Amino acid sequence: MLRFWFAIPLWQRVLGALVLGVATGLLWGPEAAQIKWIGDFFIAAIKMLVVPLIFFSLVSGVTAIGDLRKLGAVGGRAILLFIITGQIAVWIGLALGTFFQPGSGLDTSAIELGDVPQSNFTSWTDMIVATVPSSPVQVMADGAVLPLIVFSLLIGIGILMAKDEGTPIARIFDSGSIVMQKVTALVMELTPFGVFALIAWVAGTLGPQALTALAKLVALNYVGCLILIAVVYVGLIRLVAKLNLADFFRGMVDAMAVAYSTASSSATLPVTLRCLQSNLGVSRSVSSFTASLGATVNMDGTAMYLGLATLFGAQIFGVDLTFGDYILVAVTATVGSIGAAGIPGTGLIMMTLVFSSVGVPLETIAFVAGVDRIMDMMRTTTNVTSDATIATTVAVMVGELDREEYESDIDV
């Protein structure tokens, strides 16, 4: 029985649980709240992962850059483009959520909320001061977002500055990052059960209205990702790199297809590297550095979605967000996407970080968990396309792209 269960891909089990949970909730009605505790257990397991996953992933991501003084033109340009596209992505998500209001009009008065996280900061000056952790241990215990991020980045920079003496610690964080990815994969096995219980509770309490709101969220997720690809990445390739668009997408179609089917940037990385080197003519040094680093820290699709999902939750539960909150979401979603491991499902974990920063109830996860895989596939395709776009653009900037190879027929 167990062998048969695990033989089914996780995303298929989650979708099956979603359908079964909707049917159960509609038939059972408000009494479906009796099984909500299973979903609460799943959310608690997700919350458990946030601090160690971000800490190890961010430190590992910084140390993966290598010697900061030796990065030169390639590293500086790649990191700058990662930051710029990440910020554009999250603001696209915030704009879509603001204009289309996917969570508005849904009466959630029948839902009994747990402890609503309080916004960590009340003004921009408080936010700046609070980014410096007076006690890193207390920051981790409290799950404070920005101080944890700043501390993690400082540790990573310190390891790079220590050079050879910092190598042993860098290896520990690399190992810790891998271990946390494995632990995340274990917790993700709870997803079908959590999704079943949570969506049954939501459907039983709110009825078909909740499904309509979810459909709008899924549609906006795809629209946001398509805007990123069709406007931002196309703009970089055509206007900055001045390359033919058809050649680029023809060269990357294999990697994009694998990304959509696996929903994993890490699993797609070997295909991404092959497409960059064999199809697009990007040098091995530029492609290996940029794409490998991008698979760890460049998650534009995830950043866009975190902004969109935060507004979705705020609209569902009537949380008023100020422009300062929007800025805080932009910062935490961008950096949170950096801390998101390149494996399926970690977008759910990063939600806890962003929601907590602006006081959005974590019950929002109950709404999105069941359809997260459908959205994750498109987000991962966007992430991989972003990695390839930036690798190709940087290669042009530093003269490391073979134009004859780029314009030649694709190897089969």
PyMOL commands that set and color helices and strands:
alter all, ss='L'
color gray80, all
select helices_A, chain A and resi 2-7+10-63+68-100+124-130+136-142+145-188+191-206+209-240+245-262+265-279+284-297+300-316+323-338+346-358+364-397+403-407
alter helices_A, ss='H'
color red, helices_A
deselect
rebuild
show_as cartoon
